[in-house]
Amino acid sequence: MNRKSYAAMALAGALAVGGTAHAQEPPGDGLALARAQNCMSCHSVNRPLMGPALHDVATRYATRSNAVTWLSHKIVEGSSGVWGAVPMPANTQLSPDQAVALATWILSLK
């Protein structure tokens, strides 16, 4: 899948996902998906583990105009050097809709 088609799918998913949440009460669906996809092996909602706290990720990126699309891309493709020496591996097992759901949930934690 090329970047343009991924971005279009992510945007469509972002428009379909919607909803709000409070940092004290992460929505069950997003948390369940994060647990099922092993995100919580390296991340926690409120404190850094091997990776940054998801609340900190939301705080850093929530003001981006394309935050859901950008973060969903980072979730699927992985990254390195952004939050320290430990790279985030690519999560290519995720569908674009799952990546958008995770990004939307994470951004709701701000």
DSSP file (Angstrom, degrees, kcal/mol; ACC not computed):
  #  RESIDUE AA STRUCTURE BP1 BP2  ACC     N-H-->O    O-->H-N    N-H-->O    O-->H-N    TCO  KAPPA ALPHA  PHI   PSI    X-CA   Y-CA   Z-CA
    1    1 A M              0   0    0      0, 0.0     2,-0.1     0, 0.0     0, 0.0   0.000 360.0 360.0 360.0 130.0    0.0    0.0    0.0
    2    2 A N     >  -     0   0    0      1,-0.1     4,-2.3     4,-0.0     5,-0.2  -0.346 360.0-105.7 -81.7 168.1    1.5    3.4   -0.9
    3    3 A R  H  > S+     0   0    0      1,-0.2     4,-2.7     2,-0.2     5,-0.2   0.859 116.9  53.4 -63.1 -37.7    1.5    6.3    1.4
    4    4 A K  H  > S+     0   0    0      2,-0.2     4,-2.2     1,-0.2    -1,-0.2   0.928 111.5  44.4 -65.4 -43.9   -1.3    8.2   -0.4
    5    5 A S  H  > S+     0   0    0      2,-0.2     4,-2.4     1,-0.2    -2,-0.2   0.888 114.0  50.8 -68.9 -36.4   -3.7    5.3   -0.2
    6    6 A Y  H  X S+     0   0    0     -4,-2.3     4,-2.8     2,-0.2    -2,-0.2   0.933 111.0  48.6 -63.1 -44.8   -2.8    4.7    3.4
    7    7 A A  H  X S+     0   0    0     -4,-2.7     4,-2.5     1,-0.2    -2,-0.2   0.895 111.3  49.8 -63.0 -40.0   -3.3    8.3    4.3
    8    8 A A  H  X S+     0   0    0     -4,-2.2     4,-2.3     2,-0.2    -1,-0.2   0.916 113.1  46.1 -65.1 -42.7   -6.7    8.3    2.5
    9    9 A M  H  X S+     0   0    0     -4,-2.4     4,-2.5     2,-0.2    -2,-0.2   0.901 112.7  50.6 -66.0 -39.8   -7.8    5.2    4.4
   10   10 A A  H  X S+     0   0    0     -4,-2.8     4,-2.5     2,-0.2    -2,-0.2   0.907 110.6  49.1 -64.6 -41.2   -6.6    6.6    7.6
   11   11 A L  H  X S+     0   0    0     -4,-2.5     4,-2.2     2,-0.2    -2,-0.2   0.924 111.1  49.4 -64.7 -43.9   -8.5    9.8    7.1
   12   12 A A  H  X S+     0   0    0     -4,-2.3     4,-1.4     1,-0.2    -2,-0.2   0.911 113.1  47.8 -61.1 -41.9  -11.6    7.9    6.2
   13   13 A G  H  X S+     0   0    0     -4,-2.5     4,-2.1     1,-0.2    -1,-0.2   0.885 108.5  54.4 -65.6 -38.3  -11.2    5.9    9.3
   14   14 A A  H  X S+     0   0    0     -4,-2.5     4,-1.3     1,-0.2    -1,-0.2   0.893 108.0  49.5 -63.0 -39.4  -10.6    8.9   11.4
   15   15 A L  H  < S+     0   0    0     -4,-2.2    -1,-0.2     1,-0.2    -2,-0.2   0.827 114.5  45.6 -68.5 -30.3  -13.8   10.5   10.3
   16   16 A A  H  < S+     0   0    0     -4,-1.4    -2,-0.2    -5,-0.2    -1,-0.2   0.769 108.5  56.4 -82.2 -26.7  -15.7    7.3   11.1
   17   17 A V  H  < S+     0   0    0     -4,-2.1    -2,-0.2    -5,-0.1    -3,-0.1   0.977  72.9 143.9 -79.9 -55.7  -14.1    6.7   14.5
   18   18 A G     <  +     0   0    0     -4,-1.3    -2,-0.1    -5,-0.1     2,-0.1   0.235  12.4 112.8  51.1-174.9  -14.9    9.9   16.5
   19   19 A G        -     0   0    0      2,-0.0     2,-0.3    89,-0.0    -1,-0.1  -0.098  50.9-114.3  98.7 163.4  -15.7   10.2   20.2
   20   20 A T        -     0   0    0     -2,-0.1     2,-0.3    89,-0.0    88,-0.1  -0.878  24.2-176.4-131.6 164.8  -14.0   11.6   23.2
   21   21 A A        -     0   0    0     87,-0.3     2,-0.3    -2,-0.3    89,-0.0  -0.976  23.9-117.5-155.2 163.6  -12.5   10.2   26.4
   22   22 A H  B >   -A   25   0A   0      3,-0.8     3,-1.1    -2,-0.3    87,-0.1  -0.833  24.0-124.8-107.1 146.7  -10.9   11.4   29.6
   23   23 A A  T 3  S+     0   0    0     -2,-0.3    -1,-0.1     1,-0.3    86,-0.1   0.809 112.5  55.1 -59.8 -30.0   -7.4   10.5   30.6
   24   24 A Q  T 3  S+     0   0    0      1,-0.3    -1,-0.3    22,-0.0    85,-0.0   0.757 116.3  36.8 -75.3 -23.5   -8.6    9.1   33.8
   25   25 A E  B <  S-A   22   0A   0     -3,-1.1    -3,-0.8     2,-0.0    -1,-0.3  -0.712  78.5-161.5-130.2  80.6  -11.0    6.7   32.0
   26   26 A P        -     0   0    0      0, 0.0    -3,-0.1     0, 0.0    80,-0.1  -0.384  36.4-100.2 -61.1 137.6   -9.5    5.4   28.8
   27   27 A P     >  -     0   0    0      0, 0.0     4,-2.2     0, 0.0     5,-0.2  -0.336  27.5-128.7 -60.6 139.4  -12.3    4.0   26.5
   28   28 A G  H  > S+     0   0    0      1,-0.2     4,-3.1     2,-0.2     5,-0.2   0.852 102.9  55.3 -59.4 -40.4  -12.5    0.3   26.8
   29   29 A D  H  > S+     0   0    0      2,-0.2     4,-2.3     1,-0.2    -1,-0.2   0.925 111.2  43.4 -64.0 -44.9  -12.4   -0.4   23.0
   30   30 A G  H  > S+     0   0    0      2,-0.2     4,-2.5     1,-0.2    -1,-0.2   0.914 117.1  46.5 -65.7 -43.2   -9.1    1.5   22.5
   31   31 A L  H  X S+     0   0    0     -4,-2.2     4,-2.5     2,-0.2    -2,-0.2   0.910 112.2  50.9 -65.7 -42.0   -7.5    0.0   25.6
   32   32 A A  H  X S+     0   0    0     -4,-3.1     4,-2.7    -5,-0.2    -2,-0.2   0.910 112.0  47.0 -62.6 -41.9   -8.7   -3.5   24.6
   33   33 A L  H  X S+     0   0    0     -4,-2.3     4,-2.1    -5,-0.2     6,-0.2   0.916 111.3  51.4 -65.5 -42.6   -7.2   -3.0   21.1
   34   34 A A  H  <>S+     0   0    0     -4,-2.5     5,-2.3     1,-0.2     6,-0.9   0.897 113.4  45.1 -61.5 -40.2   -4.0   -1.7   22.5
   35   35 A R  H ><5S+     0   0    0     -4,-2.5     3,-1.5     3,-0.2    -2,-0.2   0.924 112.1  51.2 -68.2 -43.8   -3.7   -4.7   24.8
   36   36 A A  H 3<5S+     0   0    0     -4,-2.7    -2,-0.2     1,-0.3    -1,-0.2   0.821 112.3  46.6 -63.7 -31.1   -4.6   -7.2   22.1
   37   37 A Q  T 3<5S-     0   0    0     -4,-2.1    -1,-0.3    -5,-0.2    -2,-0.2   0.277 115.5-114.9 -95.9  10.5   -2.0   -5.7   19.8
   38   38 A N  T X 5S+     0   0    0     -3,-1.5     3,-1.3    -5,-0.1     4,-0.4   0.640  74.9 133.3  67.6  18.1    0.7   -5.7   22.6
   39   39 A C  G >>< +     0   0    0     -5,-2.3     4,-1.8    -6,-0.2     3,-1.3   0.869  68.4  60.6 -60.9 -35.3    1.0   -1.9   22.7
   40   40 A M  G 34 S+     0   0    0     -6,-0.9    -1,-0.2     1,-0.3    -5,-0.1   0.496  85.2  76.8 -77.7  -1.1    0.8   -2.1   26.5
   41   41 A S  G <4 S+     0   0    0     -3,-1.3    -1,-0.3     1,-0.1     9,-0.2   0.822 116.4  16.7 -70.7 -30.9    3.9   -4.3   26.6
   42   42 A C  T <4 S+     0   0    0     -3,-1.3     9,-3.2    -4,-0.4     7,-0.5   0.576 126.4  54.8-114.6 -16.9    6.0   -1.1   26.0
   43   43 A H     <  -     0   0    0     -4,-1.8     2,-0.3     7,-0.2    10,-0.2  -0.859  53.5-168.1-122.6 153.9    3.5    1.7   26.8
   44   44 A S        -     0   0    0      3,-0.4    10,-3.0    -2,-0.3    11,-0.3  -0.894  31.9-120.2-127.6 161.0    1.3    2.6   29.7
   45   45 A V  S    S+     0   0    0     -2,-0.3    10,-2.3     8,-0.2    11,-0.3   0.939 106.1  15.1 -67.4 -45.3   -1.4    5.2   29.7
   46   46 A N  S    S+     0   0    0      8,-0.2    -1,-0.1     7,-0.1     7,-0.1   0.464 121.7  45.0-116.5  -1.9    0.1    7.5   32.4
   47   47 A R  S    S-     0   0    0      5,-0.1    -3,-0.4     8,-0.0     7,-0.2  -1.000  80.0-105.6-144.5 145.6    3.7    6.5   32.9
   48   48 A P        +     0   0    0      0, 0.0    -5,-0.1     0, 0.0     2,-0.1  -0.394  39.9 163.3 -66.5 141.8    6.7    5.7   30.7
   49   49 A L  S    S-     0   0    0      2,-2.6    -6,-0.1    -7,-0.5    -7,-0.1   0.051  76.5 -36.0-119.5-122.7    7.8    2.1   30.4
   50   50 A M  S    S+     0   0    0     -8,-0.3    36,-0.2    -9,-0.2    -7,-0.2   0.857 141.1  32.4 -69.8 -35.3   10.0    1.0   27.5
   51   51 A G  S    S-     0   0    0     -9,-3.2    -2,-2.6     1,-0.2    -7,-0.2  -0.614 108.3 -74.8-111.1 175.1    8.1    3.6   25.4
   52   52 A P        -     0   0    0      0, 0.0    -8,-0.3     0, 0.0    -1,-0.2  -0.262  55.1 -91.5 -69.0 156.8    6.6    6.9   26.3
   53   53 A A     >  -     0   0    0    -10,-0.2     4,-1.8     1,-0.1     3,-0.5  -0.452  32.8-128.2 -62.0 138.7    3.3    7.2   28.3
   54   54 A L  H  > S+     0   0    0    -10,-3.0     4,-2.5     1,-0.3    -9,-0.2   0.819 110.1  59.7 -63.9 -29.6    0.4    7.3   25.8
   55   55 A H  H  > S+     0   0    0    -10,-2.3     4,-2.4   -11,-0.3    -1,-0.3   0.897 105.2  49.2 -61.4 -39.9   -0.8   10.5   27.6
   56   56 A D  H  > S+     0   0    0     -3,-0.5     4,-2.3   -11,-0.3    -2,-0.2   0.872 109.1  51.9 -68.2 -37.5    2.5   12.1   26.8
   57   57 A V  H  X S+     0   0    0     -4,-1.8     4,-2.1     2,-0.2     5,-0.2   0.938 111.2  47.9 -61.6 -46.3    2.2   11.0   23.1
   58   58 A A  H  X S+     0   0    0     -4,-2.5     4,-2.1     1,-0.2    -2,-0.2   0.916 111.4  50.2 -61.2 -44.0   -1.3   12.6   23.0
   59   59 A T  H  < S+     0   0    0     -4,-2.4     4,-0.3     1,-0.2    -1,-0.2   0.900 112.4  47.3 -62.5 -41.1   -0.1   15.8   24.6
   60   60 A R  H  < S+     0   0    0     -4,-2.3    -1,-0.2     1,-0.2    -2,-0.2   0.883 125.0  26.6 -68.2 -39.0    2.8   16.1   22.2
   61   61 A Y  H >< S+     0   0    0     -4,-2.1     3,-1.8    -5,-0.2    -2,-0.2   0.525  89.8  94.6-108.8  -6.4    0.9   15.5   19.0
   62   62 A A  T 3< S+     0   0    0     -4,-2.1     5,-0.2     1,-0.3    -1,-0.1   0.764  83.1  58.1 -61.5 -25.9   -2.7   16.5   19.6
   63   63 A T  T 3  S+     0   0    0     -4,-0.3    -1,-0.3    -3,-0.2     2,-0.2   0.567  79.2 109.0 -83.9  -6.8   -2.2   20.0   18.2
   64   64 A R  S X  S-     0   0    0     -3,-1.8     3,-1.3     1,-0.1     4,-0.2  -0.470  71.4-136.1 -66.8 137.8   -1.1   18.7   14.8
   65   65 A S  T 3  S+     0   0    0      1,-0.3     3,-0.2    -2,-0.2    -1,-0.1   0.788 106.9  36.4 -66.4 -25.8   -3.8   19.3   12.2
   66   66 A N  T 3> S+     0   0    0      1,-0.1     4,-3.1     2,-0.1     5,-0.3  -0.139  79.2 137.5-114.2  35.4   -3.2   15.8   10.8
   67   67 A A  H <>  +     0   0    0     -3,-1.3     4,-2.9     1,-0.2     5,-0.3   0.864  69.6  46.1 -56.9 -46.0   -2.6   14.1   14.2
   68   68 A V  H  > S+     0   0    0      2,-0.2     4,-2.5     1,-0.2    -1,-0.2   0.942 117.5  43.3 -65.1 -46.4   -4.7   11.0   13.6
   69   69 A T  H  > S+     0   0    0      2,-0.2     4,-1.9     1,-0.2    -2,-0.2   0.934 117.2  46.7 -63.4 -46.4   -3.3   10.3   10.2
   70   70 A W  H  X S+     0   0    0     -4,-3.1     4,-2.1     1,-0.2    -2,-0.2   0.934 115.9  43.8 -62.9 -48.2    0.2   11.1   11.2
   71   71 A L  H  X S+     0   0    0     -4,-2.9     4,-2.4    -5,-0.3    -1,-0.2   0.889 111.0  53.6 -68.8 -38.8    0.1    9.0   14.4
   72   72 A S  H  X S+     0   0    0     -4,-2.5     4,-1.9    -5,-0.3    -1,-0.2   0.889 109.2  50.4 -62.9 -36.4   -1.6    6.1   12.7
   73   73 A H  H  X S+     0   0    0     -4,-1.9     4,-3.1    -5,-0.2     5,-0.3   0.927 110.2  49.2 -64.4 -44.7    1.2    6.1   10.1
   74   74 A K  H  X S+     0   0    0     -4,-2.1     4,-2.2     1,-0.2    -2,-0.2   0.867 108.7  54.1 -62.7 -36.8    3.8    6.1   12.9
   75   75 A I  H  < S+     0   0    0     -4,-2.4    16,-0.7     2,-0.2    -1,-0.2   0.930 116.3  37.3 -63.1 -45.5    2.1    3.2   14.6
   76   76 A V  H  < S+     0   0    0     -4,-1.9    15,-1.2    14,-0.2    -2,-0.2   0.925 125.7  36.6 -73.7 -45.2    2.1    1.1   11.5
   77   77 A E  H  < S-     0   0    0     -4,-3.1    13,-0.3    13,-0.2    -3,-0.2   0.704  99.6-142.1 -83.7 -20.5    5.5    2.1   10.1
   78   78 A G     <  -     0   0    0     -4,-2.2     2,-0.3    -5,-0.3    -1,-0.2  -0.170  13.6-139.0  79.9 176.9    7.4    2.4   13.5
   79   79 A S  B     -B   88   0B   0      9,-1.8     9,-2.8    -4,-0.1     2,-0.3  -0.977   7.7-148.8-164.2 168.7    9.9    5.1   14.3
   80   80 A S  S    S+     0   0    0     -2,-0.3     5,-0.1     7,-0.2     6,-0.1  -0.997  70.9  18.9-148.6 148.7   13.3    5.7   15.9
   81   81 A G  S    S+     0   0    0      3,-0.8     4,-0.1    -2,-0.3     5,-0.0   0.453  89.2 102.8  78.4   1.3   15.0    8.5   17.8
   82   82 A V  S    S+     0   0    0      1,-0.1     3,-0.1     4,-0.1    -1,-0.1   0.896  95.9  17.5 -83.0 -41.9   11.8   10.4   18.5
   83   83 A W  S    S-     0   0    0      1,-0.4     2,-0.3     3,-0.3     3,-0.1   0.139 129.4 -64.9-117.1  17.0   11.4    9.5   22.2
   84   84 A G  S    S-     0   0    0      1,-0.1    -3,-0.8   -33,-0.0    -1,-0.4  -0.879  78.3 -41.7 130.5-164.5   14.9    8.2   23.0
   85   85 A A  S    S+     0   0    0     -2,-0.3    -1,-0.1    -5,-0.1    -3,-0.0   0.732 104.7  88.6 -77.1 -23.9   17.2    5.4   22.0
   86   86 A V  S    S-     0   0    0    -36,-0.2    -3,-0.3    -3,-0.1    -4,-0.1  -0.657  73.1-141.5 -81.7 118.6   14.6    2.6   21.9
   87   87 A P        -     0   0    0      0, 0.0    -7,-0.2     0, 0.0    -2,-0.1  -0.432   9.7-125.4 -76.6 152.7   13.0    2.3   18.5
   88   88 A M  B     -B   79   0B   0     -9,-2.8    -9,-1.8    -2,-0.1     3,-0.1  -0.878  31.0-130.2 -93.9 122.5    9.3    1.6   18.1
   89   89 A P        -     0   0    0      0, 0.0   -11,-0.3     0, 0.0     2,-0.1  -0.304  27.0 -94.9 -70.9 157.4    8.9   -1.4   15.8
   90   90 A A        -     0   0    0    -13,-0.3     2,-0.3   -12,-0.1   -13,-0.2  -0.420  25.7-150.4 -66.0 145.2    6.6   -1.4   12.8
   91   91 A N    >   +     0   0    0    -15,-1.2     3,-1.8   -16,-0.7   -14,-0.1  -0.563  32.4 158.0-116.1  64.3    3.1   -2.8   13.5
   92   92 A T  T 3   +     0   0    0     -2,-0.3    -1,-0.1     1,-0.3   -16,-0.1   0.584  62.1  74.0 -70.2  -9.9    2.4   -4.1   10.0
   93   93 A Q  T 3  S+     0   0    0     -3,-0.1    -1,-0.3   -56,-0.1     2,-0.2   0.661  79.4  95.3 -74.5 -15.5   -0.2   -6.6   11.4
   94   94 A L  S <  S-     0   0    0     -3,-1.8    -3,-0.0   -18,-0.1   -57,-0.0  -0.521  73.7-132.2 -78.3 140.4   -2.6   -3.7   12.0
   95   95 A S     >  -     0   0    0     -2,-0.2     4,-2.4     1,-0.1     5,-0.2  -0.484  30.7-106.9 -77.5 161.2   -5.2   -2.8    9.4
   96   96 A P  H  > S+     0   0    0      0, 0.0     4,-2.3     0, 0.0     5,-0.2   0.888 122.6  53.3 -56.6 -38.2   -5.5    0.9    8.6
   97   97 A D  H  > S+     0   0    0      2,-0.2     4,-2.3     1,-0.2     5,-0.1   0.893 108.8  48.3 -65.1 -39.3   -8.8    1.0   10.5
   98   98 A Q  H  > S+     0   0    0      2,-0.2     4,-2.6     1,-0.2    -1,-0.2   0.903 111.0  50.5 -66.4 -40.9   -7.1   -0.5   13.6
   99   99 A A  H  X S+     0   0    0     -4,-2.4     4,-2.6     2,-0.2    -2,-0.2   0.909 112.1  47.3 -63.3 -41.7   -4.2    2.0   13.4
  100  100 A V  H  X S+     0   0    0     -4,-2.3     4,-2.8     2,-0.2     5,-0.2   0.899 110.9  51.9 -66.5 -40.6   -6.7    4.9   13.1
  101  101 A A  H  X S+     0   0    0     -4,-2.3     4,-2.3     2,-0.2    -2,-0.2   0.924 112.4  45.7 -61.9 -43.8   -8.7    3.5   16.1
  102  102 A L  H  X S+     0   0    0     -4,-2.6     4,-3.1     2,-0.2     5,-0.2   0.932 113.8  48.4 -64.1 -45.8   -5.5    3.3   18.2
  103  103 A A  H  X S+     0   0    0     -4,-2.6     4,-2.6     2,-0.2    -2,-0.2   0.915 112.5  48.9 -61.4 -43.0   -4.3    6.8   17.1
  104  104 A T  H  X S+     0   0    0     -4,-2.8     4,-1.2     2,-0.2    -1,-0.2   0.920 113.4  46.8 -63.0 -44.3   -7.8    8.3   17.9
  105  105 A W  H >< S+     0   0    0     -4,-2.3     3,-0.6    -5,-0.2     4,-0.5   0.949 112.6  49.3 -63.2 -49.0   -7.8    6.6   21.3
  106  106 A I  H >< S+     0   0    0     -4,-3.1     3,-1.7     1,-0.3   -48,-0.2   0.928 110.3  50.5 -57.5 -46.5   -4.3    7.7   22.1
  107  107 A L  H >< S+     0   0    0     -4,-2.6     3,-1.0     1,-0.3    -1,-0.3   0.756 101.6  63.2 -65.8 -22.9   -5.0   11.3   21.1
  108  108 A S  T << S+     0   0    0     -4,-1.2   -87,-0.3    -3,-0.6    -1,-0.3   0.621  88.7  72.7 -74.2 -10.9   -8.1   11.3   23.3
  109  109 A L  T <         0   0    0     -3,-1.7    -1,-0.2    -4,-0.5    -2,-0.2   0.464 360.0 360.0 -83.4  -1.4   -5.9   10.8   26.3
  110  110 A K    <         0   0    0     -3,-1.0    -1,-0.2   -52,-0.1    -2,-0.1   0.504 360.0 360.0 -65.8 360.0   -4.5   14.3   26.4
